[in-house]
Amino acid sequence: MSARSSAGERLVALFLLGLLIFNPPLLSIFAVDQFIAGVPVLYIYLFTTWSCLLGLVGVAARGQSVRTTAVNGGPTGGEFASSHDST
């Protein structure tokens, strides 16, 4: 299994995790009339799970980007900027 396909599989797994954690039956568990520091529990759940999911997608996508560049022999950030500088 190549590194590229495993990164794609991780992204698909994160998509499925997102479907699960934002599913209405699970959301109804947090739709209670309670507050933490004045913020409804549902809002805290949505914000924290969304930011954790975005962080995980960022880590998975960054790993895929670094591996793809290394495999294809493409330029890194510094090389790209200096080779395409028009001034």
C-alpha positions as CSV (number, residue, x, y, z in Angstrom):
1,M,0.0,0.0,0.0
2,S,1.5,3.4,-1.0
3,A,1.7,6.4,1.3
4,R,-0.7,8.3,-1.0
5,S,-3.5,5.7,-0.7
6,S,-3.1,5.4,3.0
7,A,-3.4,9.2,3.4
8,G,-6.5,9.1,1.2
9,E,-7.9,6.3,3.4
10,R,-7.3,8.4,6.5
11,L,-9.2,11.3,4.9
12,V,-12.1,9.1,4.0
13,A,-12.1,7.8,7.6
14,L,-12.2,11.3,8.9
15,F,-15.1,12.1,6.7
16,L,-17.0,9.1,8.1
17,L,-16.1,10.2,11.6
18,G,-17.5,13.7,10.8
19,L,-20.8,12.1,9.6
20,L,-21.0,10.1,12.9
21,I,-20.2,13.0,15.3
22,F,-22.6,15.4,13.6
23,N,-25.4,12.9,13.3
24,P,-28.7,14.3,14.8
25,P,-29.1,11.4,17.3
26,L,-25.7,12.1,18.8
27,L,-26.3,15.8,18.7
28,S,-29.5,15.3,20.7
29,I,-27.5,14.0,23.6
30,F,-25.9,17.4,23.9
31,A,-29.1,19.4,23.3
32,V,-29.8,19.9,27.0
33,D,-30.7,23.1,28.9
34,Q,-27.3,23.3,30.7
35,F,-24.6,25.8,30.3
36,I,-20.8,25.8,30.9
37,A,-19.4,29.3,31.6
38,G,-22.7,30.7,30.1
39,V,-22.4,28.8,26.8
40,P,-24.8,26.0,25.9
41,V,-23.4,22.5,26.0
42,L,-24.4,21.9,22.4
43,Y,-22.4,24.9,21.2
44,I,-19.3,23.7,23.1
45,Y,-19.7,20.2,21.6
46,L,-20.1,21.5,18.1
47,F,-17.2,23.9,18.4
48,T,-14.7,21.5,19.9
49,T,-15.6,18.6,17.7
50,W,-15.5,20.7,14.5
51,S,-12.1,22.2,15.5
52,C,-10.7,18.8,16.4
53,L,-11.9,17.3,13.1
54,L,-10.4,20.2,11.1
55,G,-7.1,19.8,12.9
56,L,-7.1,16.1,12.1
57,V,-7.9,16.8,8.5
58,G,-5.1,19.3,8.4
59,V,-2.6,16.8,9.8
60,A,-3.7,14.1,7.3
61,A,-3.7,16.5,4.3
62,R,-0.3,18.0,5.3
63,G,1.2,14.5,5.6
64,Q,-0.2,13.7,2.1
65,S,1.2,16.9,0.6
66,V,4.7,16.4,2.1
67,R,4.8,12.8,0.8
68,T,3.6,13.7,-2.6
69,T,6.2,16.5,-3.0
70,A,9.0,14.2,-1.8
71,V,7.9,11.4,-4.2
72,N,7.5,13.6,-7.2
73,G,10.7,15.6,-6.5
74,G,8.8,18.8,-6.5
75,P,10.2,22.0,-4.9
76,T,9.8,22.8,-1.3
77,G,8.4,26.1,-0.2
78,G,11.7,28.0,-0.1
79,E,12.9,26.6,-3.5
80,F,9.5,27.4,-5.1
81,A,9.6,31.0,-3.9
82,S,13.2,31.7,-5.0
83,S,12.9,30.0,-8.4
84,H,9.8,32.0,-9.3
85,D,10.9,35.4,-8.0
86,S,10.5,37.9,-10.8
87,T,12.3,40.9,-9.2
